[in-house]
Amino acid sequence: MENKRLKVAVLGCGSVGSQVVRLLMEQADDLTARVGAPVELVGVAVRRLDAQRDVDVPAELLTTDAAGLVARDDVDPVIEVIGGIEPARSLILSALGNGASVVTANKALLAEDGPTLFEAAAKAERDLYYEAAVAGAIPILRPLRESLAGDKVTRVLGIVNGTTNFIPDKMDSSGAGFSEALEEARTRATPRPTRPPTSRASTRRPRPRSGASLAFHSRVTASDVYREGISEVTAADVQSARDMDSVVKLLAICELRDDQWPCACTPR
Ligand SMILES: NC(=O)c1ccc[n+]([C@@H]2O[C@H](COP(=O)([O-])OP(=O)(O)OC[C@H]3O[C@@H](n4cnc5c(N)ncnc54)[C@H](OP(=O)(O)O)[C@@H]3O)[C@@H](O)[C@H]2O)c1
């Protein structure tokens, strides 16, 4: 007997969504084999039907009615790659309420209102995956959530933003000053950032907080995070680090001190 067909709806077809759609169309057979059930793209919600796209989406799959798409009772899962707070939040909540699991890459929304989404997913008994929004290329959330769930994790640290990592790296390799490296980072970033990718780019996003929340079984909010950026780092600082056989990096660090175990944070 054929397993239940996965009817995938994708919300958004921009930089990320177009590649998700492309993979879903090009690798449908491979995905079907790996998932163990037929995977079918059934709709792609966009703002403009006539926009140029990096992928040829069959016209019958494109719609501007994202709310109608997530309300369909045969759609599951829903992939949200619109970005921003609204309508992404309402669409995700609606999808979960209608019984679909959701995958989102929405850093801004997770940072702004992650707990509302997690609670809705728990209440609906549906999955909410957001691995791509937190250190996307590094599988960190699932190991924290599942493999290490019974362990006492005391420290999580890492480079969590490619653009902010590029800047000190460029300063180190070329001797460039901060402004020069920032300008090149801006030119290379996709999409072009609308504000300087300095300290806050890392700390506003959900990555350090998601890591801390999962590692310490707690809810860590933006106000719990101490922020210090790289905008004051000079070429001379980078050279001084070099002289000590070191490099300057912007790290997100969450650490549980001995006097805070069992964790004193707000339980999830
Ligand atoms: N870009 C990256 O490198 C990257 C990396 C990791 C995570 N992300 C996250 O991925 C998400 C998407 O980013 P992106 O760069 O792909 O954004 P994007 O290029 O701006 O694409 C946004 C898409 O959403 C559609 N859209 C906007 N409002 C809509 C609405 N009301 N109803 C239906 N569709 C709507 C747009 O439609 P039109 O095309 O018709 O305008 C567009 O296709 C964001 O949450 C971002 O943080 C991005």
The ligand as an ORCA input file, in Angstrom:
! r2SCAN-3c Opt
* xyz 0 1
  N      18.483     34.774      1.755
  C      19.239     34.037      2.568
  O      20.448     33.849      2.375
  C      18.612     33.390      3.788
  C      19.347     32.470      4.523
  C      18.736     31.821      5.629
  C      17.444     32.134      5.960
  N      16.754     33.080      5.222
  C      15.375     33.355      5.610
  O      14.509     32.857      4.575
  C      13.342     33.659      4.495
  C      13.165     34.134      3.067
  O      14.277     34.925      2.704
  P      14.536     35.302      1.167
  O      15.886     35.910      1.138
  O      14.233     34.145      0.279
  O      13.408     36.442      0.929
  P      12.966     37.068     -0.448
  O      13.958     36.795     -1.523
  O      12.584     38.483     -0.157
  O      11.638     36.256     -0.815
  C      10.432     36.451     -0.151
  C       9.338     35.737     -0.928
  O       8.117     35.867     -0.203
  C       7.085     36.283     -1.094
  N       6.103     37.066     -0.350
  C       6.268     38.236      0.286
  N       5.117     38.641      0.866
  C       4.210     37.685      0.582
  C       2.838     37.510      0.887
  N       2.153     38.428      1.597
  N       2.190     36.401      0.436
  C       2.877     35.477     -0.292
  N       4.182     35.579     -0.607
  C       4.837     36.674     -0.192
  C       7.775     37.088     -2.168
  O       6.957     37.073     -3.321
  P       7.402     37.815     -4.687
  O       8.582     37.030     -5.194
  O       6.245     37.692     -5.586
  O       7.749     39.211     -4.310
  C       9.083     36.316     -2.324
  O       8.915     35.273     -3.252
  C      13.550     34.804      5.506
  O      12.890     34.465      6.691
  C      15.053     34.832      5.719
  O      15.407     35.312      7.001
  C      17.302     33.694      4.145
*
